Amino acid sequence: MKREELRAIEGLTEAQIDAIMKLHNQDESAHKIAMQQIQSQLDTATQGLKAFEGVDVNRLKNQVTELTTRLEQQKADFAFEATVRKAAHDAQARNEDDVITLLPNKDSLKASQNQAADVAAAMTALKTSKPYLFGEAKPADPAKDQPAAEGSAQQPGTPPIVVPKPRPQGGVETPTLSDFINMTGAERMALRTKNPALFQQLSNEVRQKRRW
């Protein structure tokens, strides 16, 4: 719109033409500002899209899903291990790692909705079937280790002192996995020296059973 076009309209004064032109300029400025804002937003969106050029969005989504699943699985594994270890401790396991290795049906226990109670029940059953894996060692009674004084007679009604036979170093000649788990550190080292192949085989079996 031009001022000359308004002057051609009969009856319009200069004051009215000035007012009309002022309003026209304001509208045109507002329109330009709005167009500039839209163009700026379009430029920003275009730049953002360029950053994703060549990216497989579905592949990224699958990776996020896989990592999320692995994270949740790891959390569940840690929680289950803590539950089983606590149950082994509460049952007075002599060696918690060995007891956990021999605990049956760990996959089913891990998926249980009542995990703590089911693990405790399984640990109790294992303790019943393999009691030698559990129980605190009783301290030796020094009085029982003292030899009787020469010429002294045992008091009537006193149970005889039974001296256990020493356990052969290294345990049995060809120990099973259960025998190996129940061995002391010194006995395992003796077996390693005497029969390294059997020692390595049993050690590998223990490690394999610990991988759930």
C-alpha positions as CSV (number, residue, x, y, z in Angstrom):
1,M,0.0,0.0,0.0
2,K,1.3,3.4,-1.0
3,R,0.4,6.9,0.2
4,E,-0.4,8.0,-3.3
5,E,-3.0,5.3,-3.6
6,L,-4.7,6.6,-0.5
7,R,-4.7,10.2,-1.7
8,A,-6.6,9.0,-4.8
9,I,-9.5,8.0,-2.5
10,E,-11.8,11.0,-2.3
11,G,-12.5,12.3,1.1
12,L,-9.4,11.1,3.0
13,T,-7.5,13.8,4.8
14,E,-3.7,13.8,5.3
15,A,-4.2,13.0,9.0
16,Q,-6.4,10.0,8.1
17,I,-3.8,8.9,5.4
18,D,-1.0,9.1,8.0
19,A,-3.0,7.0,10.5
20,I,-3.8,4.4,7.8
21,M,-0.1,4.2,6.8
22,K,1.0,3.9,10.4
23,L,-1.3,0.9,11.0
24,H,-0.2,-0.7,7.7
25,N,3.5,-0.4,8.7
26,Q,2.8,-1.9,12.1
27,D,1.0,-4.9,10.5
28,E,3.8,-5.3,7.9
29,S,6.5,-5.3,10.7
30,A,4.6,-7.8,12.8
31,H,4.2,-10.0,9.7
32,K,8.0,-9.8,9.0
33,I,8.8,-10.7,12.6
34,A,6.5,-13.7,12.6
35,M,8.0,-14.9,9.3
36,Q,11.6,-14.5,10.7
37,Q,10.6,-16.6,13.8
38,I,9.2,-19.3,11.6
39,Q,12.3,-19.3,9.4
40,S,14.5,-19.5,12.5
41,Q,12.6,-22.5,13.8
42,L,12.8,-24.2,10.4
43,D,16.5,-23.7,10.3
44,T,17.0,-25.2,13.8
45,A,14.9,-28.2,12.9
46,T,16.8,-28.7,9.7
47,Q,20.1,-28.6,11.5
48,G,18.8,-31.1,14.0
49,L,17.8,-33.5,11.3
50,K,21.2,-33.3,9.7
51,A,22.7,-34.6,12.9
52,F,20.7,-37.8,12.4
53,E,21.6,-38.4,8.8
54,G,22.8,-41.9,8.2
55,V,21.7,-43.0,11.7
56,D,19.6,-46.2,12.0
57,V,16.9,-45.1,14.5
58,N,15.5,-48.6,14.9
59,R,18.9,-50.0,15.6
60,L,19.5,-47.4,18.3
61,K,16.1,-48.3,19.9
62,N,17.1,-52.0,19.9
63,Q,20.4,-51.2,21.5
64,V,18.7,-49.1,24.2
65,T,16.3,-52.0,24.9
66,E,19.1,-54.5,25.0
67,L,21.2,-52.5,27.4
68,T,18.2,-51.8,29.6
69,T,17.4,-55.5,29.8
70,R,21.1,-56.4,30.6
71,L,21.1,-53.8,33.4
72,E,17.9,-55.2,34.9
73,Q,19.3,-58.7,34.7
74,Q,22.5,-57.7,36.4
75,K,20.6,-56.1,39.2
76,A,18.5,-59.3,39.6
77,D,21.7,-61.4,39.6
78,F,23.3,-59.2,42.3
79,A,20.2,-59.3,44.4
80,F,19.9,-63.1,44.1
81,E,23.5,-63.7,45.0
82,A,23.1,-61.5,48.1
83,T,20.0,-63.6,49.1
84,V,21.8,-66.9,48.6
85,R,24.9,-65.8,50.4
86,K,22.8,-64.6,53.3
87,A,21.0,-67.9,53.5
88,A,24.4,-69.8,53.4
89,H,25.7,-67.5,56.2
90,D,22.5,-68.0,58.3
91,A,22.8,-71.8,57.8
92,Q,26.4,-71.6,59.2
93,A,28.1,-72.8,56.0
94,R,31.7,-73.7,56.5
95,N,32.6,-72.3,53.1
96,E,29.8,-70.1,51.6
97,D,31.2,-70.3,48.0
98,D,31.3,-74.1,48.1
99,V,27.7,-74.3,49.5
100,I,26.4,-71.9,46.9
101,T,28.0,-74.0,44.2
102,L,26.2,-77.2,45.4
103,L,22.9,-75.5,45.9
104,P,20.5,-77.1,43.4
105,N,17.9,-75.5,41.1
106,K,19.4,-72.0,41.2
107,D,17.7,-70.9,38.0
108,S,14.3,-71.8,39.4
109,L,15.1,-70.1,42.7
110,K,16.2,-67.0,40.8
111,A,12.9,-66.8,39.0
112,S,10.9,-67.4,42.2
113,Q,8.3,-64.8,43.3
114,N,9.0,-65.8,46.9
115,Q,12.8,-65.9,46.5
116,A,14.0,-65.4,50.1
117,A,11.8,-68.1,51.5
118,D,12.5,-70.6,48.7
119,V,16.2,-70.1,48.9
120,A,16.1,-70.6,52.7
121,A,14.2,-73.8,52.3
122,A,16.6,-75.1,49.6
123,M,19.5,-74.2,51.9
124,T,17.9,-76.2,54.7
125,A,17.4,-79.2,52.5
126,L,21.1,-79.0,51.4
127,K,22.1,-78.8,55.0
128,T,20.1,-81.9,55.8
129,S,21.6,-83.9,52.9
130,K,25.1,-82.6,53.3
131,P,25.6,-81.7,57.0
132,Y,29.4,-81.8,56.8
133,L,29.3,-78.5,54.8
134,F,27.7,-76.7,57.7
135,G,28.3,-76.0,61.4
136,E,30.8,-74.0,63.3
137,A,33.9,-75.7,64.4
138,K,33.9,-76.3,68.1
139,P,36.9,-75.1,70.0
140,A,39.1,-77.8,71.4
141,D,38.9,-78.5,75.1
142,P,42.5,-78.1,76.5
143,A,41.6,-80.4,79.4
144,K,40.9,-83.3,77.1
145,D,44.3,-82.9,75.4
146,Q,46.2,-83.3,78.7
147,P,47.6,-86.8,79.3
148,A,46.4,-88.5,82.5
149,A,48.9,-88.2,85.4
150,E,50.9,-91.3,85.9
151,G,49.4,-93.7,88.4
152,S,46.1,-91.8,88.4
153,A,42.9,-93.7,87.8
154,Q,40.0,-92.6,85.7
155,Q,37.0,-91.5,87.7
156,P,34.1,-94.0,87.5
157,G,31.4,-92.9,85.1
158,T,33.8,-90.6,83.1
159,P,33.6,-91.4,79.4
160,P,36.8,-92.6,78.0
161,I,39.0,-90.1,76.1
162,V,38.9,-91.0,72.4
163,V,41.9,-89.7,70.4
164,P,40.8,-89.4,66.7
165,K,43.1,-90.8,64.2
166,P,44.9,-88.2,62.2
167,R,43.4,-87.5,58.8
168,P,45.8,-88.5,56.0
169,Q,47.5,-85.5,54.3
170,G,45.7,-84.7,51.1
171,G,42.5,-86.6,52.0
172,V,41.5,-89.7,50.0
173,E,43.7,-90.9,47.2
174,T,41.1,-90.0,44.4
175,P,38.7,-87.5,46.0
176,T,35.3,-86.8,44.5
177,L,34.1,-83.2,44.0
178,S,32.3,-83.3,47.4
179,D,35.5,-84.6,49.0
180,F,37.5,-81.8,47.3
181,I,35.1,-79.1,48.5
182,N,35.3,-80.4,52.1
183,M,39.2,-80.4,52.0
184,T,41.2,-77.9,54.0
185,G,43.6,-75.6,52.2
186,A,46.5,-77.6,53.2
187,E,44.9,-80.8,52.0
188,R,44.2,-79.3,48.6
189,M,47.8,-78.1,48.3
190,A,49.0,-81.6,49.1
191,L,46.7,-83.0,46.4
192,R,48.0,-80.5,44.0
193,T,51.5,-81.7,44.7
194,K,50.7,-85.3,44.6
195,N,48.2,-85.4,41.7
196,P,48.2,-82.0,39.8
197,A,46.0,-83.3,37.0
198,L,43.2,-84.4,39.4
199,F,43.6,-81.1,41.4
200,Q,43.2,-79.0,38.2
201,Q,40.1,-81.1,37.1
202,L,38.3,-80.7,40.4
203,S,39.2,-77.0,40.6
204,N,37.7,-76.4,37.1
205,E,34.5,-78.3,38.1
206,V,34.1,-76.0,41.2
207,R,34.6,-72.9,39.1
208,Q,32.1,-74.1,36.5
209,K,29.5,-74.8,39.1
210,R,29.9,-71.3,40.5
211,R,28.9,-69.8,37.2
212,W,25.2,-69.5,37.2
